[in-house]
Amino acid sequence: SGDMNRRLHIAAYDISDHSRLAAALRIVREYATGGQKSVHEVFLDERSAAFAALGAGKSSGEPALLLCTSGTAVANFFPAVVEASHGEVPLVVITADRPPELQGVGAPQTIDQQRVFGSFVRSFVDPGVADEETETQWRGVARRVYRAATGERPGPAHLNLPFREPLVGTSSSLPPRDDVSITRTPQRQVGS
């Protein structure tokens, strides 16, 4: 669709085929870019990734995708999320998470990621653990997050994605594209 056919900037921290975020990264690589130009940057430091994404969003006016695994990696995004919020810079933060049964039981790299960015995000969405029954809802989730980041008051939107094991392996094909367009809400003019 029109707005999604622009250049997509992806800033990722700690991405590998063995990470909790491998499934989300696969979708971004193979599908979300829709064959369009994209910039993929992998950083060794979460804060660097976050500020690179902030800069990409600020310079392009389009939301950069900022991805990381679970745990303290998420907390390191906080300063850039606050800057994006105050600067009205569009940013989509996608965080992997442990499934609900691993929350609060001492699982490694697990913090409470529910609303971790508080009021600094325009929207927080946690659609729950993906399964075949909910696969038709994912496009609507993506649209809602994108619209929140690019709305009348642009800023960061947080999509938290809990995953269960196995995290990698053979996967089925992605659901077919739909014909629903993602349209941006016109941004308000400063001083009007």
MORAKA-V799565 format. One record per residue. RES is the residue in one letter. PHI is phi as a letter, one per 40 degrees, with the letter a starting at -180 (999 if undefined). Layout:
res->[RES:RES]
phi->[PHI:PHI]
This chain:
res->[S:G:D:M:N:R:R:L:H:I:A:A:Y:D:I:S:D:H:S:R:L:A:A:A:L:R:I:V:R:E:Y:A:T:G:G:Q:K:S:V:H:E:V:F:L:D:E:R:S:A:A:F:A:A:L:G:A:G:K:S:S:G:E:P:A:L:L:L:C:T:S:G:T:A:V:A:N:F:F:P:A:V:V:E:A:S:H:G:E:V:P:L:V:V:I:T:A:D:R:P:P:E:L:Q:G:V:G:A:P:Q:T:I:D:Q:Q:R:V:F:G:S:F:V:R:S:F:V:D:P:G:V:A:D:E:E:T:E:T:Q:W:R:G:V:A:R:R:V:Y:R:A:A:T:G:E:R:P:G:P:A:H:L:N:L:P:F:R:E:P:L:V:G:T:S:S:S:L:P:P:R:D:D:V:S:I:T:R:T:P:Q:R:Q:V:G:S]
phi->[999:d:c:c:c:c:c:b:b:b:b:b:b:f:b:a:c:b:c:c:c:d:c:c:c:d:c:c:c:c:b:c:c:f:g:c:c:a:b:b:b:b:b:c:b:c:c:c:c:c:c:c:c:d:c:c:c:c:c:c:g:b:c:c:c:b:b:a:c:c:g:c:d:c:c:c:c:d:d:c:c:c:c:c:c:c:c:f:c:c:a:b:c:b:b:c:a:c:c:d:c:b:c:g:b:g:c:c:f:b:b:c:c:c:f:c:c:f:c:c:b:c:a:b:b:b:c:g:c:c:a:c:c:b:c:c:c:c:c:c:c:c:c:c:c:c:c:c:c:b:c:d:b:d:i:c:b:b:b:b:b:c:b:b:c:c:c:b:h:c:b:c:c:c:c:c:c:b:c:c:c:c:b:c:c:d:c:c:c:c:g:b]
